[in-house]
Amino acid sequence: MTGGDESGTRPGEHAPVTPDWTCGSCGEDWPCATKRTRLLDEYQVDRASLSVYLGSCLAAASQDLRTAPVSSLQDRFIGWVPRNPRTA
């Protein structure tokens, strides 16, 4: 999945809905709390790949959400990722 691509999503997947970048399941700003937990579980120890994925989402969202402050988008898309390595 590349930033904001919803093809093949299932109900309850908490995928982003563009151009507003809200969660398609719960309506919160994406990534919502549920999606953040799922992303951490999915990527587990591969934080580099998670950061690349979220960076691509941030790049796409910055095109759609042009009036949002850059720092708030960075916090929303990348700032929540724990910085300590996660052990398997």
Backbone as a chain_set.jsonl record, in Angstrom:
{"seq": "MTGGDESGTRPGEHAPVTPDWTCGSCGEDWPCATKRTRLLDEYQVDRASLSVYLGSCLAAASQDLRTAPVSSLQDRFIGWVPRNPRTA", "coords": {"N": [[0.853, -1.181, 0.0], [0.632, 2.08, -0.933], [1.049, 5.456, 0.111], [-2.088, 6.379, 0.98], [-3.521, 4.756, -0.787], [-6.389, 3.051, -1.364], [-7.235, 0.695, -2.55], [-8.591, -2.537, -2.509], [-9.222, -2.628, 0.22], [-10.661, -3.75, 3.313], [-13.721, -3.824, 5.258], [-13.437, -2.306, 8.468], [-10.714, -2.077, 8.413], [-9.444, 0.283, 8.863], [-8.443, 2.145, 6.998], [-7.027, 4.966, 5.199], [-9.042, 7.728, 4.134], [-9.017, 9.698, 1.449], [-9.5, 13.017, 0.098], [-9.269, 14.036, 2.657], [-7.933, 12.636, 4.586], [-8.942, 11.005, 6.687], [-9.987, 8.352, 8.882], [-11.408, 5.522, 7.42], [-12.947, 3.774, 8.869], [-13.446, 4.647, 11.564], [-13.551, 7.397, 11.466], [-11.771, 9.197, 12.631], [-8.827, 11.358, 12.557], [-6.441, 10.14, 10.276], [-3.337, 8.431, 10.716], [-5.436, 6.606, 12.81], [-5.842, 5.728, 16.32], [-6.304, 2.948, 16.478], [-5.299, 2.064, 13.99], [-2.634, 2.81, 14.257], [-1.746, 1.064, 16.272], [-2.109, -1.356, 14.916], [-0.326, -1.007, 12.774], [2.144, -0.941, 14.129], [2.159, -3.567, 15.079], [2.147, -4.951, 12.639], [4.543, -4.138, 11.35], [6.416, -4.637, 13.284], [9.602, -5.28, 14.238], [10.703, -3.872, 12.16], [11.127, -0.949, 11.898], [12.222, 0.908, 10.164], [11.082, 0.399, 7.63], [8.421, 0.91, 8.289], [8.607, 3.637, 8.817], [9.301, 4.581, 6.265], [6.965, 3.91, 4.839], [5.046, 5.481, 6.249], [6.158, 7.958, 5.748], [5.703, 8.187, 2.995], [2.951, 8.357, 3.052], [2.696, 10.754, 4.465], [3.829, 12.523, 2.586], [1.939, 12.351, 0.5], [-0.358, 13.213, 1.869], [0.375, 15.808, 2.509], [0.087, 17.08, 0.114], [-2.661, 16.999, -0.242], [-3.657, 18.225, 2.073], [-3.031, 21.037, 2.186], [-3.332, 23.393, 3.695], [-2.818, 22.721, 6.276], [-0.604, 22.951, 9.066], [2.815, 22.135, 8.598], [4.329, 20.997, 10.682], [2.349, 19.88, 12.308], [1.337, 17.89, 10.655], [3.605, 16.274, 10.407], [3.871, 15.408, 13.071], [1.469, 13.999, 13.304], [1.657, 11.939, 11.346], [4.22, 10.759, 11.601], [5.382, 11.354, 14.062], [4.398, 9.827, 16.217], [5.578, 7.343, 16.176], [7.396, 5.002, 18.003], [10.716, 5.553, 19.159], [12.594, 3.845, 20.179], [14.184, 0.704, 19.546], [12.192, -2.117, 18.735], [11.882, -5.262, 20.108], [11.632, -8.597, 18.897]], "CA": [[0.0, 0.0, 0.0], [1.364, 3.339, -1.011], [0.32, 6.528, 0.764], [-3.464, 6.716, 0.674], [-4.116, 3.85, -1.752], [-7.411, 2.273, -0.663], [-7.681, -0.455, -3.312], [-8.556, -3.806, -1.813], [-9.398, -2.537, 1.667], [-11.809, -4.451, 3.873], [-14.346, -3.096, 6.366], [-12.726, -2.436, 9.731], [-9.272, -2.041, 8.193], [-8.966, 1.593, 9.295], [-7.674, 2.713, 5.887], [-7.253, 6.4, 5.039], [-9.945, 8.236, 3.105], [-8.477, 10.957, 0.943], [-8.362, 13.883, 0.371], [-9.29, 14.578, 4.022], [-7.064, 11.808, 5.419], [-9.639, 10.515, 7.866], [-10.09, 6.9, 8.92], [-12.628, 5.031, 6.808], [-13.706, 2.958, 9.815], [-13.89, 5.348, 12.773], [-13.713, 8.819, 11.18], [-10.732, 10.022, 13.249], [-7.691, 11.655, 11.693], [-5.644, 8.952, 9.996], [-3.667, 7.128, 11.27], [-6.142, 6.623, 14.097], [-5.188, 4.926, 17.366], [-6.382, 1.531, 16.112], [-4.373, 1.809, 12.883], [-1.266, 2.913, 14.784], [-1.465, -0.208, 16.942], [-1.993, -2.391, 13.886], [0.921, -0.787, 12.032], [3.252, -1.389, 14.977], [2.129, -5.033, 15.069], [2.484, -5.414, 11.295], [5.944, -3.876, 11.027], [7.168, -5.143, 14.43], [10.967, -4.77, 14.426], [11.15, -3.167, 10.954], [10.7, 0.447, 12.024], [12.666, 1.66, 8.987], [10.041, 0.253, 6.605], [7.246, 1.633, 8.773], [8.871, 5.063, 8.618], [9.223, 4.845, 4.825], [5.541, 3.879, 4.495], [4.382, 6.662, 6.802], [6.696, 9.109, 5.026], [4.987, 8.293, 1.725], [1.616, 8.856, 3.401], [2.882, 12.168, 4.801], [4.034, 13.26, 1.338], [0.649, 12.422, -0.191], [-1.274, 14.035, 2.668], [0.778, 17.22, 2.448], [-0.476, 17.617, -1.124], [-4.107, 17.14, -0.045], [-3.952, 19.07, 3.24], [-2.089, 22.149, 1.999], [-3.47, 24.455, 4.7], [-2.407, 22.212, 7.595], [0.803, 23.222, 9.381], [3.706, 21.005, 8.333], [4.718, 20.338, 11.937], [1.242, 19.052, 12.802], [1.284, 16.697, 9.808], [4.728, 15.42, 10.797], [3.499, 14.777, 14.345], [0.356, 13.084, 13.064], [2.022, 10.785, 10.533], [5.488, 10.137, 11.963], [5.786, 11.661, 15.433], [3.927, 8.846, 17.19], [6.336, 6.093, 16.074], [8.403, 4.901, 19.066], [12.081, 5.655, 18.656], [13.398, 2.724, 20.674], [13.977, -0.522, 18.768], [11.26, -3.095, 19.299], [12.422, -6.616, 19.985], [10.624, -9.584, 18.48]], "C": [[0.888, 1.229, 0.0], [0.467, 4.433, -0.48], [-1.076, 6.803, 0.247], [-4.152, 5.816, -0.33], [-5.093, 2.928, -1.036], [-7.835, 1.015, -1.404], [-7.543, -1.731, -2.49], [-8.723, -3.729, -0.308], [-10.671, -3.261, 2.08], [-12.432, -3.608, 4.972], [-13.587, -3.346, 7.67], [-11.22, -2.357, 9.608], [-8.639, -0.724, 8.644], [-8.026, 2.206, 8.262], [-7.976, 4.206, 5.759], [-8.239, 6.703, 3.918], [-9.409, 9.599, 2.7], [-9.585, 11.727, 0.242], [-8.315, 14.427, 1.801], [-8.383, 13.817, 4.984], [-7.706, 11.508, 6.771], [-9.712, 8.992, 7.766], [-11.439, 6.47, 8.346], [-13.49, 4.196, 7.738], [-14.268, 3.756, 10.977], [-14.031, 6.861, 12.585], [-12.686, 9.738, 11.817], [-9.682, 10.39, 12.207], [-6.875, 10.383, 11.521], [-4.167, 9.284, 10.146], [-4.295, 7.242, 12.655], [-5.408, 5.72, 15.093], [-5.189, 3.436, 17.019], [-5.384, 1.207, 15.013], [-2.928, 1.899, 13.353], [-0.856, 1.614, 15.464], [-1.257, -1.315, 15.921], [-0.706, -2.24, 13.077], [2.13, -1.242, 12.843], [3.314, -2.914, 15.022], [2.595, -5.578, 13.718], [3.978, -5.268, 11.001], [6.902, -4.358, 12.111], [8.555, -4.532, 14.532], [11.467, -3.959, 13.232], [10.648, -1.725, 10.95], [11.118, 1.284, 10.818], [11.604, 1.586, 7.89], [8.757, 0.964, 7.009], [7.424, 3.128, 8.539], [8.811, 5.448, 7.147], [7.757, 4.887, 4.388], [4.831, 5.138, 4.985], [4.888, 7.941, 6.145], [6.014, 9.292, 3.68], [3.56, 8.784, 1.949], [1.673, 10.346, 3.724], [3.043, 13.004, 3.541], [2.716, 13.424, 0.58], [-0.319, 13.337, 0.553], [-0.912, 15.511, 2.594], [0.292, 17.873, 1.16], [-1.979, 17.872, -0.976], [-4.463, 18.151, 1.04], [-3.024, 20.286, 3.256], [-2.186, 23.237, 3.062], [-3.054, 24.008, 6.098], [-0.941, 22.554, 7.845], [1.657, 21.959, 9.206], [4.063, 20.261, 9.615], [3.59, 19.46, 12.482], [1.089, 17.788, 11.958], [2.423, 15.74, 10.15], [4.423, 14.696, 12.105], [2.449, 13.696, 14.131], [0.795, 11.811, 12.347], [3.265, 10.051, 11.024], [5.825, 10.284, 13.442], [5.389, 10.64, 16.476], [4.749, 7.552, 17.194], [7.395, 6.053, 17.179], [9.813, 4.89, 18.483], [12.983, 4.517, 19.131], [13.143, 1.494, 19.819], [13.024, -1.462, 19.494], [11.847, -4.478, 19.092], [11.304, -7.593, 19.681], [10.293, -10.544, 19.593]], "O": [[1.777, 1.379, 0.838], [-0.755, 4.348, -0.606], [-1.235, 7.401, -0.817], [-5.293, 6.094, -0.699], [-4.69, 2.118, -0.201], [-8.729, 0.315, -0.928], [-6.514, -1.972, -1.859], [-8.392, -4.69, 0.387], [-11.625, -3.371, 1.31], [-11.756, -2.765, 5.563], [-13.149, -4.465, 7.937], [-10.511, -2.549, 10.596], [-7.419, -0.641, 8.787], [-6.958, 2.717, 8.599], [-9.047, 4.662, 6.159], [-8.265, 6.023, 2.892], [-9.355, 10.529, 3.505], [-10.558, 11.103, -0.183], [-7.416, 15.2, 2.131], [-8.096, 14.302, 6.079], [-7.117, 11.718, 7.832], [-9.52, 8.422, 6.693], [-12.483, 6.991, 8.739], [-14.653, 3.935, 7.428], [-15.428, 3.579, 11.348], [-14.576, 7.538, 13.456], [-12.715, 10.945, 11.575], [-9.644, 9.818, 11.118], [-6.643, 9.642, 12.477], [-3.766, 10.367, 9.721], [-3.751, 7.889, 13.55], [-4.457, 5.03, 14.726], [-4.196, 2.743, 17.24], [-4.694, 0.19, 15.084], [-2.082, 1.135, 12.888], [0.253, 1.122, 15.256], [-0.334, -2.119, 16.05], [-0.068, -3.235, 12.734], [3.043, -1.863, 12.298], [4.402, -3.491, 15.005], [3.348, -6.55, 13.662], [4.598, -6.184, 10.461], [8.101, -4.472, 11.857], [8.674, -3.358, 14.884], [12.565, -3.406, 13.295], [9.844, -1.336, 10.102], [10.448, 2.26, 10.481], [11.266, 2.605, 7.287], [8.08, 1.554, 6.168], [6.492, 3.808, 8.111], [8.322, 6.527, 6.81], [7.351, 5.789, 3.656], [4.104, 5.784, 4.229], [4.134, 8.904, 6.0], [5.768, 10.423, 3.259], [3.021, 9.537, 1.138], [0.803, 11.111, 3.306], [2.457, 14.082, 3.435], [2.413, 14.507, 0.078], [-1.018, 14.141, -0.063], [-1.793, 16.37, 2.615], [0.104, 19.089, 1.117], [-2.505, 18.843, -1.519], [-5.466, 18.855, 0.928], [-2.317, 20.523, 4.235], [-1.204, 23.939, 3.304], [-2.951, 24.832, 7.007], [-0.121, 22.457, 6.932], [1.266, 20.866, 9.615], [4.095, 19.031, 9.631], [3.855, 18.405, 13.058], [0.748, 16.73, 12.486], [2.224, 14.526, 10.178], [4.689, 13.5, 12.23], [2.532, 12.611, 14.708], [0.353, 10.718, 12.703], [3.353, 8.832, 10.874], [6.489, 9.418, 14.012], [6.003, 10.596, 17.543], [4.627, 6.75, 18.12], [8.208, 6.971, 17.283], [10.06, 4.286, 17.439], [14.028, 4.265, 18.533], [12.008, 1.256, 19.405], [13.056, -1.577, 20.719], [12.268, -4.811, 17.985], [10.175, -7.436, 20.148], [9.465, -11.437, 19.413]]}, "num_chains": 1, "name": "protein.A"}
